[in-house]
Amino acid sequence: MPPFDPLYTAIVIVCLVGGVLGLCAFLTLSERKLSAWMQDRVGPNRVGPGGLLQPMADGGKFFLKEEVIPDHVDKIFYIMAPAVAVGTALLTLAVVPFGSTTPAPEPSASVAHFEQQQAEYQQHFSFVMNPGMDIGVLYLFAVGSLAVYGVILAGWSANNKYSLLGSLRASAQIISYEIPLGMSVIGVFLICGSLNPEKIIAWQTDNGPYWLILFQPLALMLFMTSSYAEANRLPFDLPEAEQELVGGYHTEYSALKLGLMLLSEYVHLIAGSFMLSVMFLGGWSLFGLEAVSDDPIIAAVIKLLILCGKMFALCVFAQLVRWTIPRFRFDQLMNIAWKVLLPLALMNLICVMVVKQLGAPLIVLTITSGVLVIGAGLFSVWTAGSVTNPKRKVVKLPAGIPAGVTYAS
């Protein structure tokens, strides 16, 4: 375990949190620009050159708007909810690598050898807030699941039926999608032998390098889909659903409190994109580009840019998904989690366990992932989509009712 240095930790926290918050601001701009491009519109173009200063104008608007607290709300929990939502989202960044990392040494039978390894390890700079945490991914899931409390507090304290319905939807959705989210990466843990994100990156860089997307493409799709649902991103934004619930769980919020609620969504998106890059896309490695320079500072900067570039590309992909796939109905949303993602995650995990037990080459997992995806597609065609969209039988009304009138049973 690396020693605790308060100054180093404070610098990393300030840089990471400041960078993430700044990126959240400009992700709003990129989302509006992408949506305008996909819908053949212009998008923001009035504030600054090409609209680049639009995030600053939006941030100033949140700060300067009047703080309105309705009389009918439970004020303590109403004010607490935005802080809980954004606080739990920021806590997930504690174990997320955002640049060059060096895994902590394994325990050794010789004390002298272990101390030598520790001394060498402490000479390396790791771009992670809490390096050497062996339960890093488990911590991420545990803290990320606490975000539902902010949504529930917001919906319940608002004393508004639309807000309450939104928070109830959010609780059911987050709890349901946490199961395939966790099960999708158990195969990664079995392959790498660790829950430490730094060691997962080291496995991918030391073995080939082979990114785990080659052996676990199905797990990547399951993790990505579940992370979008956890962040309430379209097409999984049923807790907000402005066409149905006005504004969902944040209907009664305005000004800075609303800004914090919206900020938590983007922080979850950034953290999820970082973890996707770490667990499936090789982290800071990119086909040898990270080793073009022997200078440690230049190499560290290159690795930082590679990992952050992968994260940003995944964020842009999530924004493209938002404006491509329409929102699901709530029954379809739950059926996808329980009847599609969960069985696929379970079958993928069984395949990984069998391959590891038999000592078969990992390329077998690539084949099994393809077989599972094709099998799920054929099963969907065979059932005519009735798994996620059950068909209702329509029968004639009893005699005496005007002709042509039917009802669903």
Secondary structure, DSSP 8 states (H G I E B T S, - for coil): -----HHHHHHHHHHHHHHHHHHHHHHHHHHHHHHHHHTT---S-SSSGGGTTHHHHHHHHHHHS-----TTS-HHHHHHHHHHHHHHHHHGGGG---S---------S-HHHHHHHHHHHTTS--SSSSTT-TTHHHHHHHHHHTHHHHHHHHHHHTT-HHHHHHHHHHHHHHHHHHHHHHHHTHHHHHHHT-S-HHHHHHHHHHSTT--TTTT-HHHHHHHHHHHHHHTT-TTS-TTT-HHHHTTGGGTT--HHHHHHHHHHHHHHHHHHHHHHHHHHS-TT--TTGGGS---HHHHHHHHHHHHHHHHHHHHHHHHHHHTTS----HHHHHHIIIIIIHHHHHHHHHHHHHHHHHT--THHHHHHHHHHHHHHHHHHHHTTTTTTS----EEE--TTS-TT-EEE-
